[in-house]
Structures are given as C-alpha cells and as structure tokens.
Amino acid sequence: MARRKLVAGNWKMHGLASDIAEVSAIAESAKEYGEVDVALCLPATLIERASRAVPTFAIGGQDVHGAQKGAHTGDISAAMLTDAGAKLTIVGHSERRTDHGESDAAVRAKAETALASGLDVILCVGESLEVRERGDALAVVTAQLEASLPTNDTASFGATGLAVAYEPIWAIGTGKVPSIADIAEMHAALRGRLVAAYGDAGQAVRILYGGSVKASNANEIFGVDDVDGALVGGASLKAEDFLPIVEAAAGR
C-alpha cells in the first residue's frame, strides 16, 4: 500500500537558542514538499522555543518517560512534551538502549504512554555490528521490535501515529550503510511483524531507515519497498544537508 513518507531529524545533544534560526529555515523550506511529513526531534531545552517559532511545523522530543509523572529526576513526561509544543517523540533509540540500559519493556512502556497522551511515536530498533556479522540481524531485530511494540489498540491513535525506525547501530554516524538488499530484507521482516501484531493496520505503520542517510544515498534507499522515510542524525542539523533528503523522499 502507498504510505506517505516521513523524514524526521534527530538533533541528539546538539542545539542552542542560536540554532532556532536553522529550525525556522528547515520548517520554511519544508513547505515546498507538502507530500512529505517532516519533523525535527530537538533537545528538550529547545522544544518550546522552536514550537513558538514554527507553530505549524512538527517539533518532537528525543525521549519520554514511561510514567505520567512522579519522582523521576531529570526525566521528561509525555504531558511535559505536549505542554512544550511537541507533536511526537523518539523512543528506544540505540543510544538510549546502549548508554542508559533501556530494555525492550521500558521502550514499550514509553511508547504506550506517549501514544495514550496524544504524541506520535518513532520507535527505534537495530542491531550491532557483531550481531550483523554473525548472521543474526533479522532474528535479533524482529524480536526486539516484537518486545518493544506498544499494546495500545491502533484504533486509539491511528496506525500512522506509530512509526518504526530501523537503525543498524554500526551505520549510525559512520558513513557505512547496509546494502540495498539487506535494507529490503530487514524492512520486509519488520513489516511482517507489524502485520502479525496489528493485523491490516500494520500495513499503515511507516518503517523508516536510519543510519548515515544523506543526499547522496537517499534516492536509492527511498526506492526500497517498505522504506517509508528516514530518521536522520547529523545531516538534519543544517537545512542545506537535510532538505535534499526531504526532496528525495518527495520523489523529485
């Protein structure tokens, strides 16, 4: 089925007040590509300022807590994100799973809470180089997805409220990219798990590719079946690097 492309930037631990101008430039240029959904997931310190600067553009968070509120020093709740103007959030990014020891169960709880609070969710899964080299990538990543998927009824948030981002950990920021055949195989396997979990609604969930996406490889990656967009890291920090990826998603 035809799915509307989504290109989301993840600024990670980059961005100060002076960078709101870059957010505004990206948001303004993205208007030219109305056939693509475009978003930027920013540091929590910038979400409210960015949302005020570009109120019609999708600003997101990079993480959310699984609880609605409570004694969780340094964390951010779904209500706080929406209050700041966020429309979506990333959960389960490999850097959260690795650096902070987040389990699949924790990622599932975060996704469920965010969706129940009205936030769209980009749920990340992916394998290490060791897993890829020993030939276990498909089994490991599909099992990770199955254990991380929210149990919310898709009717409560709409299947397009959830996106899955496949990010081979070894490709993030390295310039390395899996072969097109490997990407196609993984995305097809993830689609199968989504349909198994959600029935026909699983066909509407977008699967993004993330891992050294740039203007020079975006067209080829977006041409793969079941690649419904991208989660972009470093190339999303500047409009001149990010917008060519959006243009590729638009098929121009």
N, C-alpha and C positions, 0 to 999 in steps of 0.2 A: 504494500500500500504506500501511497505517497505521504510522506511526513514532512512538515515544514522544518527547515534547517534551523538549528540553534548554534550560535557561536558565542561562547562565554569566555571572558578573560578572567584569569586569576592573578591578581597582583601580588599575592603572597605577602611577605613582610617588606613591601615597598610602598611608598606614597606618603607625602606630607601635604599640608594645606596648599602649598605652591603648585601641587600637581592637579588640583581641581581644574585648572585650565585645560590640561590634557584630557581629562574626563569629558569636559564640555566639548572639546574638539572631536573626540570619538563619537559622542552622542549626536552631535550635529551632522557629521558625515554619514553616520549610520542611517539617517533618514532617507538617504538615497537608495537604500536597499530594503524597501518595505516588505519584500517577500521573505526576508530572513529575520529571525528573532536574535537580537544582540543584547548582551548583558555584560556588566563588569562586576566581579566579586572583589570588594575592596577591604582593606584593613578596617576594623570596627571604628577606629578613630575618624575615618573619612566618610562613613556611610551617610550620616545626617547631612553633612555639608554637601556631599555630592548629590543627594536626593533633592536638596533645596536648589542646587544649581541647575539640575536637569530633571525636573519633576516628572516628565513623561518617559524617561529612559529607565530601563531596568537595572537597578543597583542591587547587589547582593552581598551577603556575608560569606565568610570562608569556613565557618563552623558554627555550631549551635549546641547547647546542652540538651540532654535527653529529658531533663526535668523542667517544669514550667517556671519554677523559682525555688529559692532555698539557699542553704549555706554552701555555696559553691564559689569560693573566692577566685576571681579572675575569669570566670566563665561568663557567657552571654546567653540569654534565653531567647526563645522564639518571639516572645512578646516584646522584648527589648529591640530585636532586629526590626520587627514591623513598626514599632514606635519610632525608630530612627529613619524609616522610609524604605527599608529593604523589601524586595519582592521575592527574593529567592535566597537559597544558601547552598553551599557545598557541604557534603558530609562524607566522611571516610576517605579523605584524600590520603594518598600513600604517606605523605609527610606527617600527617596526624597519626596514622596507624603505626608508623615506624618510630617517630620521635616521642610520641606520647602513649604508646602501647595500647591504642584503641582496638578493642575486639570487634568482631562482627556484630555481637549482641549490642554493644554500645552504639555502633553505627546505625543499627536498625532502630534503636530507641530514639536516636536523634532524628532520623528520617520520619518516624511516625509522629513525633511531637511537632516537627516543623510543618508537615503536611496538615495535621489537625489544626494548626494555628494559622493556616492560610498561606504559608510560604511554599513556593515551588522548591523542588529539591534536585540537586545534581549529586547522585550517589556514585562514588568512585570505587573502582576495583582494578586490580592489576597484579602482575607477577614480577618477581625479582629476576635478575639475570641467571642466578643459579637454578631457579625453577624452570626457566625457559630452556636452558642448556641441557637439562636432564630429561626434557620432553614432557614435563608435567603441566605446562602452562594452561591448557584447556581445562584439565581436571581441577586444578587449584583455583583458577579464576571463576569458573562457573560455580564451584562450591562456595566460594567467597560471596558471590552475588546472591546465591540462594539463602545463605545465612544472614545476609545484610538487608535483604528486601523488606520494606515495610509491609505490615499485615493489614493496613488500612484498606477498606473497601475502595476500589478505584473509583466507584461512583461518587465517593465523598469529596474527591479532589480532582477528578478527571485524569485520564491516563497521561495527558500532556503535562500535568503538574509534576510528574516524576520523569527525570532523565537519568540514564546510566552513563557514566564516563569510563571507558576502558583506557587505562593509562599504564602501559608497560613501564614499570619503575625504572628500568635500566635505560629507557629512552628519554626520561624527563631531563631537559636541560643539557643533554649530552650531544645533541645533533644526530644521534642514531635513531633510526626508525625501523620498525619491523617491515618485512616485505609486504607488498600489497596482498599476496596470497595469505600470509599469516594474519593480517588485519581482517581480511574477509572471513577466514575460518573462525577467528575469535568472535567477531560480531555476530556471525550466524549462530554460534553456540549460545551466546548471550541472549539472542532473540528467542531461541528455543526455550531457555529457562524462564524468560519473561512470559511467554505464552503458557508454559506449564503452570506458572504461578497465578496469572491473572486471566487466563482464557483469551478471548478475542481482544480484550483491552490491552493485552501485552503487545499486540501489533502496533499500538499507537504510542507506546513509550519510546522516546527517542534515545538512541545509543550514540554517544559522542566518542570521538577518538581524541586522546590527549597524550602528547609525548613528542616534543620538538616539532610541533606544527608551525609551518612558516609559509610565506607566499610561494616559495619555490616548489613545495610539495603538496600544497593544499588541494589543487585541482585533481591530482591523481588520487589522493586519499578520499576526497568527497565523491569520487566516481565509483567507489566500492559500495556494493549492496549493503544495506543496514548500517552505513555510516551516515548519521543524521546531523552531523555538525562536529564541532570541536570544542574542547576545553583547552584554552591557550594560556601558557605561562608567560615567559619573558617577552614574547612578541606582542603581548597585549598592552605593554606599558606605554607604547607610543602609537599615535594614530597612523603614522606613516608605515609602521610594521603590521598593525592589526587590521586596518581597513582592507588591504589586499586579500586577506584571508576571508573576510566577510564577502568581498566581491566574488571570490572563488565559490563560496557557498551559494551565492545567488546565481551561479552559472554564467557569469558574464566574462 
